Amino acid sequence: MLATIDSSTLFGVDGSPVQVEVHISDGLPGFTVVGLPDTTCREARDRVRSALLSVGQSWPNRRVTVNLAPSTVRKAGSGLDLAMAVGVLVANQVIQPEQVASVGFLGELGLDGSIRPVAGALPLIDAVVADTVVVPTDSVVVARLVGRHRVRPAHNLRDVVAALTGEAPWPSTPVIVEPPAAPNPPDLADVRGQPMARLALEVAAAGGHHLLMVGPPGAGKTMLASRLPGLLPDLDHAEAMEATRIHSAAGQQLPTRGLIDKPPFRSPHHGASPVALVGGGTAWMRPGEISLAAHGVLFLDELGEFSPVALDSLRQPLEDGVIRLSRARAAVTFPARFLLVAAMNPCPCGEAGRPGGCDCSDATRMRYRRRLSGPLLDRFDLRIEVLAPAVAQLMGTEPGESSASVFERVAQVRALSAERGVVVNSRISADQLDDVAPLTHDARRLLIDVLDDGRLSGRGLHRVRCVSRTLADLQGHEGPILEQHISLALGLRVRPAAFQRALVR
């Protein structure tokens, strides 16, 4: 007898519908899985058999063939286990076909018949075409985020069989326990001094501009970066769903209520490989740190210690907002719209920012500096030097401006950007500049002089005008961009003096 069960498989951050066809026929006993399964899918035969026997169901002593359709799509993971088990029961006439009509099944089976959650629950459930979906109890909250299925929770295979045959009702939906209030993010008021760095952090948050901070150890670069999430607004529903989909596909822990509504903050170690950053690597094609930071912040501390190949892998995502990975058997696109914040020392010992303190050789300094290519450096809208604050500032008792005050200005600037039809000012396109950020005569003359001197590239010109729009918005200036805004935007983009000292010492 033939049975067809709805399910889905994961590819990248998207799910793909799968029909699990189970056929039981005469012949030598065996269990065969076809339809481009990976190793985990092929191993399902042992999990399914043991799970059925553990819940008191007989195993057909005949030939069992499972086809995962469509056969042109590779199947990965253990999420098809439950659908295979139900298909065997239907084909063996334990469950009637009409009882599983328009019902999809997702979950991994334990040898004792328990049903376990799988990575990528959100995109997997979204891809199920059936009206009702049976999922592990731990995946109920995520399943309800999709909003178009009747969700049936199940603790184990015995519950599924009893509910489908009418012997018992479906298990009750677990009660969501309200999580304790999340701790407040670090406050910008803790930062002493650093007026230029604080301004750059505010501009980065308000306009979505990428920020590079260069300075000696202990100057406060990491402290500043860790306070950036407290300046960013919550994600809207579309952004939250995409961020949740990415984290779910990567197997990351989701919040108690399922939805990621706060901007993610990712800070990978400087030993991360290019694959760890951009994703891919296996047939699963997992998203990397860049995608996990989508709609949030990607903080690269000790930027000069990352491999040049890993750093240059950032260039295309920074421009396009997506990562396109192509492999011999497949191609996948990952979201990659994030705010890049990086911090690094001016040289390996870090003392080039302090006159007379650097012991690095010229060759060492040049090799360290060359890890950061010119094209990548050009993609940082804001490049500032962060020096150690003065003793009086460190020992003073007067706190700096709080994150709450800066957050209000950031929210106002982002609201202005939305009125212009862009999410943030950094996404103003070239053909929108003259309408959104027109220049006064003096501002235009200043830009022409800088371009004539070769201190600014074509991309840099675009970025400076976007930053100047953000600066004008922060000051409440709605008219054409003034010379002072362009001058300040250029001042926030210069090559840090510590770099110069490290290179010419």
HELIX and SHEET records of a PDB file:
HELIX    1   1 THR A   39  ARG A   42  1                                   4    
HELIX    2   2 ALA A   44  SER A   54  1                                  11    
HELIX    3   3 ASP A   81  ALA A   91  1                                  11    
HELIX    4   4 PRO A   97  VAL A  100  5                                   4    
HELIX    5   5 ALA A  121  ALA A  127  1                                   7    
HELIX    6   6 THR A  137  SER A  139  5                                   3    
HELIX    7   7 VAL A  140  VAL A  146  1                                   7    
HELIX    8   8 LEU A  157  LEU A  164  1                                   8    
HELIX    9   9 LEU A  188  ASP A  190  5                                   3    
HELIX   10  10 PRO A  195  GLY A  207  1                                  13    
HELIX   11  11 LYS A  221  SER A  226  1                                   6    
HELIX   12  12 PRO A  229  LEU A  231  5                                   3    
HELIX   13  13 HIS A  237  ALA A  249  1                                  13    
HELIX   14  14 PRO A  274  VAL A  278  1                                   5    
HELIX   15  15 GLU A  289  LEU A  292  1                                   4    
HELIX   16  16 LEU A  303  GLU A  305  5                                   3    
HELIX   17  17 PRO A  308  ASP A  312  1                                   5    
HELIX   18  18 ARG A  315  ASP A  320  1                                   6    
HELIX   19  19 GLU A  351  GLY A  353  5                                   3    
HELIX   20  20 ASP A  362  ARG A  369  1                                   8    
HELIX   21  21 GLY A  374  ASP A  378  1                                   5    
HELIX   22  22 VAL A  391  MET A  395  1                                   5    
HELIX   23  23 SER A  403  GLU A  419  1                                  17    
HELIX   24  24 ASN A  425  ARG A  427  5                                   3    
HELIX   25  25 ALA A  430  GLN A  432  5                                   3    
HELIX   26  26 LEU A  433  VAL A  436  1                                   4    
HELIX   27  27 HIS A  441  ASP A  452  1                                  12    
HELIX   28  28 GLY A  458  LEU A  474  1                                  17    
HELIX   29  29 GLU A  483  GLY A  491  1                                   9    
HELIX   30  30 ALA A  497  VAL A  504  1                                   8    
SHEET    1   A 4 LEU A   2  PHE A  11  0                                        
SHEET    2   A 4 ASP A  14  SER A  25 -1                                        
SHEET    3   A 4 ARG A  63  ALA A  69 -1                                        
SHEET    4   A 4 GLY A  30  VAL A  34  1                                        
SHEET    1   B 3 VAL A 103  PHE A 105  0                                        
SHEET    2   B 3 THR A 132  PRO A 136  1                                        
SHEET    3   B 3 ARG A 150  ALA A 154  1                                        
SHEET    1   C 2 GLU A 108  LEU A 109  0                                        
SHEET    2   C 2 ILE A 115  ARG A 116 -1                                        
SHEET    1   D 5 PHE A 265  ARG A 266  0                                        
SHEET    2   D 5 VAL A 297  LEU A 300  1                                        
SHEET    3   D 5 LEU A 339  MET A 344  1                                        
SHEET    4   D 5 LEU A 211  VAL A 214  1                                        
SHEET    5   D 5 LEU A 382  GLU A 385  1                                        
SHEET    1   E 2 GLY A 279  GLY A 280  0                                        
SHEET    2   E 2 ARG A 286  PRO A 287 -1                                        
SHEET    1   F 2 VAL A 322  SER A 326  0                                        
SHEET    2   F 2 ALA A 331  PRO A 335 -1                                        
END                                                                             
